[in-house]
Amino acid sequence: MNRLFPVLILAALLLMLDVYAVQAVEAAFQYLGEGAQSLACQIFWGITALGFGGIALYNLVDPALLGQRLRTFLMLFVFTLYISKLFLVAFLLLDDARRVLIWAYELVSGTSSGPIERSVWLAWAGMVSAAFPVLAILWGVLRGAHHYQVKRKSVFLPHLPEAFDGFTIAHISDIHAGTFWSKTSVQAGVELLNAQGADVVCFTGDLVNNEAGEMNGFVEIFSQIQAPHGVFSVLGNHDYGDYLAWPSREAKQQNLRSLIELHGHMGWKILLNEHHIIEKDGHQLAVLGIENWSAKARFPQYGSLADAYQGAEAVPVKILLSHDPSHWRAEVLEAYPDIDLTLSGHTHGMQFGLDFEFLRWSPVQYVYREWADLYREGMQYLYVNRGFGYLGFPGRIGMRPEITLIELRKGDAAP
């Protein structure tokens, strides 16, 4: 009963929106005859009924029976349906404002031209505008979800050993295997990653949404990722299973142990508040990796940079893998001035925005100061990867999934 009540409240609010929105359909088809108008309204209410069915399935049926992917697409359908109706409602409100002005004028002037009907043109404009979010979301799912891009960046370090001049790092983040809907596309993304021929590959967390079992069918694909100096990884906030109600504490801990073991099965070296030293021609580079550490109160601080740093003090170049970019400004810049480059993910670029060299915008920038691409303070760098996968919305609009190729160069930092 506790679960049913909020669903009924939501349904009532959406129904009120529908009763208002259908007026646009009635107005748009009023001059095409009663048959056409009636059919259009029937189609409207038929699609609406499917939306209510989706809400009921999502909220009232055991998630285990539906599966994560079906639940995701049910909510995508409902979300798309009502976003499009909000566009429709915007034109209805504009039309109502017009009608109120006409009514006020007639009231003041003492004239009357009869009932003030809805504008057919505004009704059709609303219906056409309602198609735009539908098309954008379809594009974001069918094309944007796996439209992988390779971002190439150079990081200049004056103290970089000659042996590592030109050393390349492939960086991916936020796989979120539980949301993938196309193994073929994911396979293509992994092949694109391997094609970069990087010296080392770094993954900065969120392998799954919640459960290790989400990797079933994907272990074989991600096991193909290889690099001469290894593949290194860390955990992200979603990897701990904190967003599920587990039957017991032991079940949650076992899930985390299984997930950590999966990294090893794929040939990835997971760094749990520790570091690994890469040697080349007698020179060293340290890769430090910590568990999730966030400066945002809603996300956990499981990581210990002090533990990862211990023993790497004398290594001339240090690269930190830390899932949440807020860690960089909160601790790295403050206490570890010799960590040259921090690699993070987490934000996904919100999977929505504008992403050009001359213009970069996403709503996530109002939450995270550093949210995508390369940042620098003094001689320290941060790179925030836009993510390889997606969460919630099974697609991307204007914020493509990313494989980053970072080249280390010896020299003064570029301006």
Buried (B, 14 or more C-beta within 10 A) or exposed (E): EEEEEEBEEEBEEBEEBBEBBBBBBBBBBBEEEEEEBEEBBEEBEEBBEBBBEBBBBBBEEEEEEBEBBBBBBBBBBBBBBBBBBEBBBBBBEBBBEBBEEEEEEBEEEEEEEEEBEBBBEBBBBBBEBBEEBBEBBBBBBEEBBBBBEEBEBBBBBEEBBEBBEEBBBBBBBBBBBBBBBBEEBBBBBBEEBBEBEBBBBBBBBBBBBBBBBBBEEBEEBBBEBEBEBBBBBBBBBBBBBBEBEBEEEEEBEBBBEBBBEBBEEBBBBBBBBBBBEBEBEEBBBBBBBBBBBBBBEEBBBBBBBEBBBEEBEEBBBBBBBBBBBBBBBBBBBEEBEBBBBBBBBBBBBBBBBEBEEEEBBBEBBEEBEBBBBBBBEEBBBBBBBBBBBBBBBBBBBBBBBBBBBBBBBBEEBEE
